[in-house]
Amino acid sequence: MTTSSQAQDMSMQREIGEFSGILQQQGVHAALKYLNSRTPHQYTGVFRFDGDMLRNEVLFDRYHPTVEKGGDTPMEATFCSLVGQQQAPLEIKDAQVDAHVKGLIVTPVVSYCGVLIRDAVSRPFGTLCHYDMQRCEERTSDLPLLQAAAGLLYQYLRPTQAV
């Protein structure tokens, strides 16, 4: 008899396998599309920390799927900066009312779910995140997949630096 925990583990392993297969066969944009299909957020992106700027490496936009890259943003105007500072996942259903972040970051982003991407020697590299300018229901079941995907994405984007 399979327990609920075992079923979740098996499902997560299947999803990580699907993500990894898409990443290797179709590339990073298709892999972000896969992640985005599992969330209500409009955007899924990989961002790199670069001093006081957050650089977009690749972006998937649900409403404009041919867009593959977004703009760079001052670090101070991003929830990704909090992920980097705290070195922990961050989920925000509605930044306009969430007491943990209200007034902390001035951004049009309302809903955010992001995880830290670490480089080959475990330093913070950037983030993998879902975000939207509208309120979205969070899906905490996606955090383990985002965390697993973050490491795979770093290896894919920086193969010569992956150890």
C-alpha positions as CSV (number, residue, x, y, z in Angstrom):
1,M,0.0,0.0,0.0
2,T,1.4,3.4,-1.0
3,T,1.2,6.2,1.6
4,S,0.3,9.8,0.7
5,S,3.9,10.8,1.2
6,Q,5.2,8.1,-1.1
7,A,2.7,9.1,-3.7
8,Q,3.8,12.7,-3.5
9,D,7.5,11.7,-3.8
10,M,6.7,9.5,-6.8
11,S,4.8,12.4,-8.4
12,M,7.6,14.8,-7.7
13,Q,10.2,12.4,-9.2
14,R,8.0,12.1,-12.3
15,E,7.7,15.9,-12.7
16,I,11.4,16.4,-12.2
17,G,12.0,13.8,-14.9
18,E,9.6,15.5,-17.2
19,F,11.2,18.9,-16.6
20,S,14.7,17.6,-17.1
21,G,13.7,15.8,-20.3
22,I,12.1,19.0,-21.7
23,L,15.1,21.1,-20.7
24,Q,17.5,18.7,-22.4
25,Q,15.5,18.1,-25.6
26,Q,13.7,21.4,-26.1
27,G,15.7,24.0,-24.2
28,V,15.3,26.4,-21.3
29,H,12.4,28.4,-22.7
30,A,10.3,25.2,-23.2
31,A,11.3,24.1,-19.7
32,L,10.0,27.4,-18.3
33,K,6.8,26.9,-20.2
34,Y,6.4,23.6,-18.5
35,L,6.9,25.1,-15.1
36,N,4.5,28.0,-16.0
37,S,1.8,25.6,-17.1
38,R,1.6,24.4,-13.4
39,T,0.9,27.9,-11.9
40,P,-1.6,30.7,-12.3
41,H,1.2,33.3,-12.7
42,Q,1.7,35.0,-16.0
43,Y,5.5,34.9,-15.9
44,T,8.2,32.3,-15.1
45,G,11.8,33.5,-15.3
46,V,15.4,32.9,-14.5
47,F,17.2,36.0,-13.1
48,R,20.8,36.6,-12.3
49,F,22.2,38.8,-9.5
50,D,24.6,41.4,-10.8
51,G,25.5,43.9,-8.2
52,D,22.6,46.4,-7.8
53,M,20.9,45.0,-10.9
54,L,18.8,41.9,-11.5
55,R,19.5,40.5,-15.0
56,N,16.9,38.4,-16.8
57,E,18.5,35.3,-18.3
58,V,15.3,33.8,-19.8
59,L,11.6,34.5,-19.5
60,F,8.4,32.7,-20.3
61,D,5.3,34.9,-20.6
62,R,2.0,33.0,-20.8
63,Y,0.2,35.7,-22.8
64,H,3.2,36.3,-25.2
65,P,4.8,32.9,-25.5
66,T,7.3,34.0,-28.2
67,V,9.0,36.4,-25.8
68,E,12.1,34.7,-24.5
69,K,13.8,37.5,-22.5
70,G,12.6,40.3,-20.3
71,G,14.2,43.5,-19.1
72,D,16.7,44.0,-16.3
73,T,15.5,45.6,-13.1
74,P,17.2,47.5,-10.2
75,M,17.7,44.9,-7.4
76,E,16.0,47.1,-4.9
77,A,12.7,46.9,-6.9
78,T,12.5,43.1,-6.8
79,F,11.3,40.3,-4.6
80,C,14.2,38.3,-6.0
81,S,16.4,40.5,-3.9
82,L,14.7,39.2,-0.7
83,V,15.2,35.6,-1.9
84,G,18.9,36.4,-2.3
85,Q,19.2,38.1,1.1
86,Q,17.3,35.4,3.0
87,Q,18.6,32.6,0.8
88,A,15.2,30.9,1.2
89,P,12.2,30.4,-1.0
90,L,9.6,33.2,-0.9
91,E,5.9,33.1,-1.7
92,I,3.6,36.1,-1.8
93,K,0.0,35.8,-2.7
94,D,-0.8,39.5,-2.6
95,A,2.1,42.0,-1.8
96,Q,-0.4,44.8,-1.3
97,V,-1.7,43.1,1.9
98,D,1.1,40.7,3.0
99,A,2.5,42.2,6.2
100,H,5.9,40.5,5.6
101,V,6.6,42.5,2.4
102,K,4.1,45.4,2.3
103,G,6.0,48.6,1.7
104,L,9.3,46.8,1.7
105,I,9.7,46.7,-2.1
106,V,8.2,49.2,-4.6
107,T,7.2,47.0,-7.6
108,P,4.2,46.4,-9.8
109,V,4.5,42.7,-9.0
110,V,1.6,41.5,-6.8
111,S,2.1,37.7,-6.6
112,Y,5.5,36.1,-6.5
113,C,6.9,32.6,-5.9
114,G,10.7,32.2,-6.1
115,V,13.6,30.0,-5.2
116,L,17.3,30.7,-5.0
117,I,19.6,29.4,-7.8
118,R,23.1,28.6,-6.5
119,D,26.2,28.4,-8.6
120,A,28.7,25.6,-8.8
121,V,30.3,26.5,-5.5
122,S,27.0,27.1,-3.7
123,R,27.1,31.0,-3.9
124,P,23.8,32.7,-4.7
125,F,23.6,33.1,-8.5
126,G,20.0,34.3,-9.0
127,T,16.4,33.1,-8.8
128,L,13.9,31.0,-10.6
129,C,10.4,32.5,-10.0
130,H,6.8,32.8,-11.0
131,Y,5.3,36.3,-10.8
132,D,2.3,38.3,-11.8
133,M,1.0,41.9,-11.6
134,Q,-2.4,40.4,-10.5
135,R,-3.2,38.4,-7.3
136,C,-2.6,34.7,-7.8
137,E,-3.4,31.7,-5.5
138,E,-0.2,30.2,-4.4
139,R,0.6,26.6,-5.1
140,T,3.0,25.5,-2.4
141,S,3.2,22.0,-4.0
142,D,5.3,23.6,-6.7
143,L,8.1,24.7,-4.4
144,P,10.0,21.4,-4.4
145,L,9.8,21.2,-8.2
146,L,11.1,24.8,-8.5
147,Q,14.0,24.0,-6.1
148,A,15.0,20.9,-8.1
149,A,14.6,22.8,-11.4
150,A,16.8,25.7,-10.1
151,G,19.9,23.4,-9.9
152,L,19.2,21.9,-13.3
153,L,18.7,25.3,-14.9
154,Y,22.1,26.5,-13.6
155,Q,23.8,23.5,-15.0
156,Y,22.1,24.0,-18.3
157,L,22.8,27.8,-18.5
158,R,26.4,27.6,-17.3
159,P,27.6,24.1,-18.3
160,T,31.3,25.1,-18.2
161,Q,30.9,26.5,-14.7
162,A,29.0,23.5,-13.3
163,V,31.2,21.2,-11.3
